[in-house]
Amino acid sequence: MLGKLTIDALPFYSGIAMAGALTVVCGGLGVAVLITWLGRWRYLWSEWLLSLDHKKIGIMYVILALIMLVRGVVDALMIRTQQAFAFEPHGYLPPDHFDQIFTSHATIMMFFVAMPFVLGLFSIIIPQQIGARQVAFPFMNAAGLWLTVSGAALVMISLVVGRFSAAYWTAYPPQSGIQFSPDVGVDYWIWAVLLSSIGAILAGISFLVTIVKRRAPGMKLMAMPLFTWTALCTSILIITAYPALIVAATLLGLDRHLGMQFFAGSNGVANYVSLFWIWGHPHVYILILPACGIYSEVVATFSGRRLFGYAALVYSMIAITVLSLVVWLHHFLTIGSAADVSAFFGRAAPLIAVPTIVTIVCWSLTIYRGEVRFSVPMLFTLGYIVTFLIGGITGFLFAVVPAGIHDTTFRVAHFHNLLIPGALFGYFAGYQYWFPKAFGFRLEEKWGRRAFWCWLVGFGLAFMPLYILGLMGMPQRLNRSDVAEWQPYLIAAQAGVLLIVCGVAFLAIQIAVSIRDRKALAASSNDPWNGRTLEWATASPPAAYNFAAVPPVQGIDPWWTMKQAGTADQGPARFHDIIMPGKSSAGVMLGAMSFVFAFAMIWHIWWLAAVGGLGMFAAVLSQTFHDHAGQRLPASDVEAIESRRLISPALGREAPT
């Protein structure tokens, strides 16, 4: 009845694994008890879980990213502690458990921290930034969120029931095949990746259509904010690249359980590697491009100047998008490709550095002679400019085919050098920058600065030694070593991760202190940063409809233009009824049933898989009967909300959403 699921699936094999399982279970129960004690289940269900409001969906994406960030950083600390102190002795982690943690860390950070952060910020900001009242496909946006949540839940439940994959986050065969990974770990990986990938594609389609079709009157493509441009490019990459990953994961599952031979033999492995990195290299820029858009907004706002070289920045983003799709082979030049193929990709790889350098030059010239305010978003931006240059320079070495660094810790350092300053710092900058837009009060600066310095110094201490170790020949993914010369560098890297843990803790403290002092930190206006783009024309936080009347746009930085012309506070001459999407349980039910279906397929519980599959079908079918149903907000209510906002921002924040 329960397929392969037995009592042996519980993590009795390791005291550390059992402690992790108990932490997950107790954490979940603790949240449930807290919500029950506060009596907020009905509010949570009706106002959040059923919501199709793009802002609430975006906030839930970001909450998911922050929760999974904690898990990912704890995994990183365990990895570095094992490597730092496993000199000759075996350390505290058995090899199989170390491999599980290594795989889960990378999987979580790539799929369930970075992507939810990106999609969450898109969902909150993009419609407001282009003058739209809602995304083009509200249900598709919600479905993307709940599919991502179900994938994250599979990763978390693997701590409690069964094991996670030990085949690394790339899941290369034959290691990920049934012969070498007969347990359910790789199946957890496959289903978590499939669900999150489908969710990402749904979200990408929604944002692409929203940007193309729902811009405010007068907002031409070359007048869109840079963050919107990067959202457009990122959505195209998501739609283009993610199908390759879905195909690779699906075929791997068929190889494992139906005896197919898609990835058998050396040619089959090469096919899998190709499919994976056709997705993998664009995915790096799926994560970095949105951060570049955030840096552009932050630099312009906190320098008090229009972006230098707007057109050059736009064309650079387009160039990065195109080039990211054609340089993926340099990730595995050691696979034995033909000389002309390796030569082509070896020459093409450095080209992507050119538009990247253009962006940094444009930001630097914007800052030059600007009235720079060194608030927390600006600090993360400056931290990126300094540290990302190192990652870019080291990337050139991977274009050199004979280089002996392709499977060493040099690659680990380079990869993190791109994704921590290049992506995560950007998300933190955007999170700090747009927090008052979402909630109506700023985040406390002191703890934000402490978090920034811990992340910056911790990053340098954690990964600069890995460059040196890579040049010394240390392979990546070692769980122990007997080379005495490596040990001081590994201990330094572990100390760096401890500082990053402090950075995460300070971010949590910042949220708690900010909520406690929210009245003192309340934004004195709807535009606390003196912003330049259209999202600051709405209330903070905005009403459900964003704009009572969609504003006409003339040129770049429309909100700044309105303020200079003295028309920023002018309301519409006449209010109209507004149709907004209603609530729907189909999204959250789709996510729940997809989790049930995937869990049942992992453990071969066929009757439960049938229940989950029918539940998924029913959720989608039910939405088709309500897809055009909307909620009408009368003009009189809109006028009342806008009148309160114009009289006092504080009163406007009390408006129903």
NORSUL-V975812 format. One record per residue. PSI is psi in whole degrees, -180 to 180 (* if undefined). NEAR is the number of other ideal C-beta (glycine too) atoms within 10 Angstrom. Layout:
psi->[PSI/PSI]
near->[NEAR/NEAR]
//
This chain:
psi->[-35/18/-128/-1/117/178/-24/-12/-18/151/61/-11/-14/133/-35/-41/-40/-40/-40/-42/-44/-36/-44/-47/-46/-36/-45/-44/-38/-42/-43/-43/-42/-45/-40/-44/-37/-12/42/15/-46/-43/-45/-42/-50/-36/-21/-58/-31/-5/143/9/123/-30/-44/-38/-43/-42/-41/-36/-48/-39/-44/-45/-42/-39/-47/-26/-40/-48/-43/-40/-36/-43/-44/-41/-41/-40/-51/-33/-42/-47/-35/-33/10/53/111/-58/171/-5/-166/-6/126/153/-44/-40/-38/-44/-38/-45/-40/-45/-45/-36/-51/-42/-45/-48/-37/-45/-29/5/-60/-50/-46/-35/-47/-53/-32/-47/-39/-48/-38/-45/-41/-51/-40/-35/-24/5/28/153/-21/164/164/-38/85/-43/-40/-39/-45/-41/-39/-43/-51/-27/-38/-42/-42/-38/-43/-38/-36/-42/-42/-40/-23/-20/-27/-42/110/-155/159/171/142/16/22/165/-15/-19/44/133/156/-4/-35/-1/170/-26/-43/-14/73/-14/-170/0/-49/-33/-40/-45/-47/-49/-36/-42/-42/-48/-45/-33/-43/-42/-41/-41/-43/-45/-42/-42/-44/-45/-38/-49/-38/-46/-40/-38/-16/23/151/154/131/-12/93/169/-42/15/2/147/156/-35/-39/-39/-44/-32/-39/-48/-42/-42/-40/-43/-42/-49/-32/-41/-37/-32/-33/-40/-40/-43/-46/-47/-40/-47/-35/-43/-39/-39/-42/-40/-16/7/22/168/36/-38/32/147/176/-37/-38/-42/-43/-36/-43/-45/-41/-48/-44/-45/-15/-35/-43/-44/-45/-31/-35/-41/-21/-34/-34/-38/-47/-37/-38/-39/-41/-47/-39/-45/-43/-44/-45/-44/-47/-4/-11/28/153/146/131/132/48/-48/-41/-39/-43/-48/-32/-43/-41/-42/-43/-42/-47/-48/-31/-21/-9/9/17/-25/-20/-5/-15/54/-19/4/-14/30/163/154/-39/-34/-49/-38/-42/-51/-32/-33/-33/-31/-45/-18/-31/-16/-25/-55/-28/-43/-38/-43/-44/-39/-43/-42/-42/-40/-25/-42/-34/125/13/162/81/131/121/63/173/-44/-38/-34/-45/-34/-46/-36/-38/-48/-40/-48/-30/-28/-37/-45/-38/-42/-43/-25/-28/-32/-26/-11/-6/109/-44/-4/137/35/5/-22/37/179/-12/-41/-41/-46/-44/-46/-46/-30/-30/-42/-23/-60/-39/-27/-60/-40/-37/-42/-40/-40/-45/-39/-43/-37/-45/1/-47/-26/-38/-33/-11/1/152/159/146/131/-39/-49/-30/-41/-41/-41/-42/-49/-36/-42/-43/-52/-41/-40/-49/-43/-30/-31/-22/-40/-27/-30/-46/-44/-37/-41/-24/-7/14/121/154/158/18/137/-9/165/160/23/110/-31/-22/-26/-44/-38/-37/-37/-40/-41/-38/-38/-36/-41/-36/-39/-38/-39/-42/-39/-41/-43/-40/-34/-40/-42/-39/-44/-46/-46/-39/-40/-41/-41/29/-28/-42/-30/2/137/131/-17/176/-4/70/-23/1/57/177/-18/172/-21/-24/-2/-14/170/161/103/158/158/167/-32/-1/-67/127/-36/129/121/141/147/139/103/-173/154/61/-36/-39/-41/-43/-41/-41/-31/-7/19/10/-36/9/122/171/150/-28/139/152/160/147/131/120/153/141/-167/158/133/-6/-37/-52/-34/-37/-44/-45/-45/-33/-35/-46/-46/-48/-44/-43/-39/-37/-42/6/40/89/-38/-37/-34/-39/-42/-46/-43/-44/-37/-41/-45/-43/-38/-46/-41/-41/-34/-30/-25/-12/13/-30/3/134/174/120/124/114/152/-35/-38/-41/-44/-40/-43/-45/-34/-43/-39/-40/-33/-44/126/-35/-40/-38/-33/-17/-1/144/142/*]
near->[7/12/15/14/18/9/6/9/17/13/20/11/13/17/10/15/21/15/12/22/20/13/14/16/14/10/14/13/10/10/11/11/10/10/13/10/8/10/8/13/12/8/11/12/14/12/14/16/18/18/24/24/24/28/23/21/25/25/19/21/27/23/13/22/25/19/17/24/21/17/23/22/20/18/21/23/18/20/21/22/18/24/27/20/15/20/16/11/9/12/17/15/23/16/13/14/22/23/22/24/23/24/26/28/20/19/28/26/25/20/26/28/27/26/27/31/27/30/32/27/27/30/29/27/28/27/29/22/29/23/24/22/20/22/27/18/20/22/21/21/30/33/27/30/25/25/26/31/24/25/29/25/21/26/24/23/20/26/22/18/16/21/23/28/28/23/23/17/19/18/23/16/26/17/17/28/20/15/10/12/22/10/16/22/24/28/28/27/29/24/24/30/27/20/25/27/25/19/30/28/22/23/31/25/18/26/30/19/15/26/25/13/9/18/21/17/10/13/25/10/12/11/17/23/27/25/27/26/24/30/29/24/25/27/26/19/24/26/16/18/25/22/16/20/23/17/15/28/24/14/18/27/19/14/21/20/13/7/8/13/9/16/24/14/11/9/8/17/17/15/17/22/20/17/21/24/22/20/24/20/22/26/25/21/26/27/25/25/27/25/30/29/29/31/29/26/28/27/27/26/23/26/22/14/18/12/23/19/16/21/11/15/24/20/13/22/23/15/17/23/22/13/20/22/15/15/21/23/21/23/22/21/21/13/15/9/17/8/9/7/12/20/13/16/19/18/12/16/23/16/13/21/16/12/20/22/12/18/21/17/15/21/25/12/16/23/19/11/9/15/8/16/13/10/21/26/29/22/24/29/27/22/22/28/17/11/21/25/15/18/20/19/12/19/19/12/15/19/19/15/15/8/14/12/18/20/13/20/28/25/20/19/25/23/19/19/25/21/20/23/28/24/28/23/27/30/25/26/28/27/24/25/27/25/25/23/24/20/19/22/21/24/23/21/15/12/20/25/16/18/26/24/15/21/25/23/16/21/23/18/18/23/24/18/22/27/21/16/26/24/14/14/13/21/12/18/14/16/19/16/17/10/14/9/10/21/17/12/20/25/17/17/23/21/15/23/23/16/18/23/17/17/22/20/16/20/24/14/16/22/15/12/16/21/13/11/13/14/8/10/20/17/20/9/11/23/21/20/20/14/22/22/23/29/25/25/22/25/23/25/21/26/24/22/22/23/21/22/16/18/22/11/22/13/12/21/21/23/22/21/15/19/18/10/10/8/10/16/11/11/13/14/6/8/20/13/11/22/15/17/24/14/18/22/16/24/28/21/20/26/26/19/22/28/23/19/22/24/25/21/20/25/20/15/19/12/11/19/19/12/15/21/16/12/17/20/12/14/22/16/10/15/20/10/9/15/14/8/12/15/13/11/20/12/14/10/17/20/16/14/23/21/14/17/24/14/10/10/19/14/14/22/21/12/19/9/16]
//
